[in-house]
Amino acid sequence: MTVVAHTIAEVRQAVSQWRREGKTIGLVPTMGYLHEGHQSLIDQAVHDCDCVVVSVFVNPTQFGPGEDLESYPRDFNHDFALCEAAGAALVFHPEPEELYYPNRSTTIHMAELSEELCGKSRPIHFDGVCLVVAKLFNIVTPDKAYFGQKDAQQLLIIKRMVRDLNFPLEVVGCPIIREADGLAKSSRNTYLSEAERQAAVVLSRAIACGRELAASGERDPHAITQAMREVLAGEPLADVEYVEIVSQACVKPVEGLIDEPILCAIAVRIGTTRLIDNFFFDPNA
């Protein structure tokens, strides 16, 4: 039976009981409006851990002015049903006032890793992500926490935060889940009109192009990103924000030939909807 907790005290009470019983705990942080991508994270957590907590919380601190905080899709009944079917033990669904004091003064800033890619256009985003995730880690005290690779920069940043702040847990990155036509699953896909939804497939086509070039031995980052840009240029509705190849270690653009694990990431606006996609690649694997 899956339990809903609205307060920190309720979560801590459940976790304390599980700890007394010697159980391992997994955490899947989400902003809700769950889809198959989120379900894959929950499935992995249920496989790995005795008890799984899924947080469903649209975090206000990671939205900048003019972003879609108010319009971000929400459907808690659907979310709870998915969590229950997947075998989560507890769904943490707090109000913002439960997590944030009105006179809070603590922030978490991730230098370097947050300055490229999405950090350029969303300068406060990753500070907000780090703050809410750190709070969830302190509240749930999980053994493992699960994040999707679709938000690859976020995944690298959370791993660095866990290392730097000595959180006693393992961050598990899980593969991107895609629609049948290749588009990465995202809650924001619901914003797309029918024509925009068809156009959005260009992101996964560009990613496939870049991955194939890297796998075939191309080591010039400019050659890979240029080929990807040409794919994107073939879609009139695609407004490209970035196509970048960066080091996984520091999230800085790769200079010279690719000789280390990299992240190739893109951000594209289709109409008013901002979509992202990516792939990891290790030339030494």
Salt bridges, closest charged atoms under 4 A:
GLU21 OE1 - LYS23 NZ 3.08
GLU36 OE1 - LYS185 NZ 2.89
ASP48 OD1 - HIS47 ND1 2.99
GLU67 OE2 - ARG122 NE 2.92
ASP68 OD2 - ARG188 NE 2.94
GLU115 OE1 - LYS252 NZ 3.03
GLU116 OE1 - LYS120 NZ 3.41
GLU116 OE2 - LYS252 NZ 3.65
ASP127 OD1 - HIS109 ND1 2.91
ASP143 OD2 - ARG19 NH1 2.99
ASP151 OD1 - LYS150 NZ 3.77
ASP164 OD1 - ARG163 NH2 2.79
GLU170 OE1 - LYS144 NZ 3.89
GLU179 OE1 - LYS185 NZ 3.12
ASP181 OD2 - ARG197 NH1 2.96
GLU241 OE2 - ARG274 NH2 2.90
ASP277 OD2 - ARG178 NH1 2.83
